[in-house]
Structure formats: structure tokens, C-alpha cells
């Protein structure tokens, strides 16, 4: 891959991958490191990549694996220590409440919610990214939505 092609891929997809990593970690520095790690991994294995029309999904798979590796190395995260999701949120209390609820979900359910509601992926795309079947993906989304409704009830 040429340097110009690599730069174009990174420029085009950096924000989405950073946002995905940030939503998983809640830490800007960690998200920047994971985003960089994602693109480094992509460059190392790009010659094996054959589905050029689904590059964003390919990057999400790499970012997902980088996030999983990150969490394997981390100590527990306490919700009281988490920063707000983004500066764009109008209602910071609601944003913090939703963010806290999402972060309590198990990784696979959290991943499905982040991809669906923050990155507008379809259930089929989520299934491809996560390596799950479509039925399992729909179940995870349904289960996560139920958990979030329950956690946010009354807020």
C-alpha cells in the first residue's frame, strides 16, 4: 500500500475509529492510543485484506480487538471516575447517565450498542464485525436495550 493511500484511509476513518474506541474506554488518551494501534495493525495486515468495499467494517474489527486487548490489561473502571461522553451533549447529566449505563453492559452487548446507536451500523454489519450470527447479534441488541431501559428507568 502506498503512503498516500494509507494516509487517505487514516484521514477518512480516523474520527469514526477514535469515537468507537473512546466510547469503549471513556478515556481520550487510551482512545488515541487504541486508534493508533488500530491503524498500525491495519497497515501490517492490509495485504491479507480482500473485501475492499467493507473497509470500515474491517477497521471496526481491528479496533474491537484492540479494545478487548486493552481491557484484558486494565484494572477495574469505577463509573464515578468516568468523564462525560462528548462535549456536544446538550444535557450532560443525561449523557453521563446513559454513558454509565452503557459501560455497565458486558463487552459484547456494549459493543453491539455502540456500533448500532453511535455508528449507525445495521445488525448485519454488527454481525460481520463481531463475528456473531445475525440472530445472536439481534439477541444481544434486544437484551442490551432491555438492560439499558431498566437501568435508565426513572432517570
C-alpha positions in Angstrom: 0.0 0.0 0.0 1.4 3.4 -0.9 1.9 6.1 1.8 -0.7 8.3 0.1 -3.3 5.5 0.1 -2.6 4.8 3.8 -2.9 8.5 4.7 -6.2 8.7 2.9 -7.6 5.7 4.7 -6.5 7.1 8.1 -7.8 10.6 7.3 -11.2 9.2 6.1 -11.7 6.8 9.0 -9.8 8.3 12.0 -12.7 10.1 13.6 -15.1 7.1 13.5 -12.5 4.7 14.9 -11.4 7.2 17.6 -15.1 7.7 18.6 -15.6 3.9 18.7 -12.5 3.4 21.0 -13.5 6.4 23.1 -17.0 5.0 23.7 -15.5 1.8 24.9 -12.9 3.3 27.2 -14.2 6.7 28.2 -10.6 7.9 28.2 -9.3 10.2 25.5 -5.6 9.2 25.8 -6.5 5.5 25.7 -8.8 6.0 22.7 -6.0 7.8 20.9 -3.6 5.0 21.6 -6.1 2.4 20.5 -6.9 4.3 17.4 -3.2 4.5 16.5 -2.9 0.8 17.3 -5.8 0.0 15.0 -4.2 1.7 12.1 -0.8 0.2 12.7 -2.5 -3.3 12.8 -4.4 -2.5 9.6 -1.1 -1.5 7.8 0.6 -4.7 9.0 -2.1 -7.0 7.7 -3.6 -4.9 4.8 -2.1 -7.2 2.2 -4.3 -10.0 3.5 -7.5 -7.9 3.3 -9.7 -8.8 0.3 -13.0 -7.2 0.9 -12.2 -3.7 -0.2 -15.8 -2.5 -0.2 -16.1 -3.1 3.5 -13.0 -1.3 4.8 -14.9 0.4 7.7 -16.1 -2.9 9.0 -12.5 -4.2 8.7 -11.3 -1.3 10.8 -14.0 -1.8 13.4 -12.9 -5.5 13.7 -9.4 -4.4 14.4 -10.5 -1.6 16.8 -12.7 -4.1 18.6 -9.8 -6.5 19.1 -7.6 -3.6 20.2 -10.2 -2.6 22.8 -10.6 -6.2 24.0 -6.8 -6.4 24.5 -6.9 -3.1 26.3 -9.5 -4.3 28.8 -7.6 -7.5 29.4 -4.7 -5.4 30.7 -6.7 -2.9 32.7 -7.8 -2.7 36.3 -11.5 -2.2 37.1 -13.1 1.1 36.0 -15.2 2.9 38.5 -18.1 4.7 37.0 -17.7 7.8 39.3 -14.3 8.4 37.6 -15.6 8.4 34.0 -15.6 11.7 32.0 -18.6 12.8 30.0 -19.1 11.2 26.6 -18.6 14.2 24.4 -18.6 18.0 24.6 -21.5 18.1 22.1 -24.1 16.7 24.5 -26.8 19.2 25.4 -27.7 17.6 28.7 -24.6 16.5 30.4 -26.4 14.7 33.3 -28.4 12.6 30.8 -25.2 11.9 28.8 -23.4 10.8 31.9 -26.3 8.6 33.0 -26.6 6.9 29.6 -22.8 6.6 29.3 -22.6 5.0 32.7 -25.4 2.6 31.9 -23.8 1.6 28.6 -20.4 0.9 30.3 -22.1 -1.5 32.7 -23.1 -3.8 29.9 -21.0 -6.9 29.2 -18.4 -6.2 26.4 -20.3 -8.0 23.6 -23.6 -6.2 24.4 -21.8 -2.8 24.8 -20.0 -3.4 21.5 -23.3 -4.0 19.7 -25.0 -0.9 21.3 -22.0 1.3 20.4 -22.0 0.1 16.8 -25.7 0.4 16.4 -26.6 3.6 18.1 -23.3 5.6 17.8 -22.0 4.4 14.5 -25.3 3.6 12.7 -24.3 0.1 11.8 -27.0 -2.4 10.8 -27.5 -5.6 12.6 -25.9 -7.4 9.6 -22.8 -5.2 9.8 -22.5 -5.7 13.5 -22.7 -9.5 13.0 -19.9 -9.2 10.4 -17.8 -7.0 12.6 -18.2 -9.1 15.8 -18.1 -12.5 14.1 -21.5 -13.4 15.5 -24.5 -14.7 13.7 -27.3 -12.3 12.8 -29.6 -14.0 15.3 -27.1 -13.7 18.1 -26.5 -10.0 17.2 -30.2 -9.2 17.3 -30.5 -11.0 20.6 -27.6 -9.0 22.1 -29.1 -5.8 20.9 -32.5 -6.7 22.3 -31.0 -7.8 25.6 -28.8 -4.7 25.9 -31.8 -2.5 25.1 -33.8 -4.1 27.9 -30.9 -3.7 30.4 -30.5 -0.1 29.4 -34.2 0.6 29.8 -34.2 -1.0 33.2 -31.1 0.9 34.3 -32.4 4.3 33.0 -36.0 3.8 34.3 -36.9 6.9 36.3 -33.9 9.0 35.1 
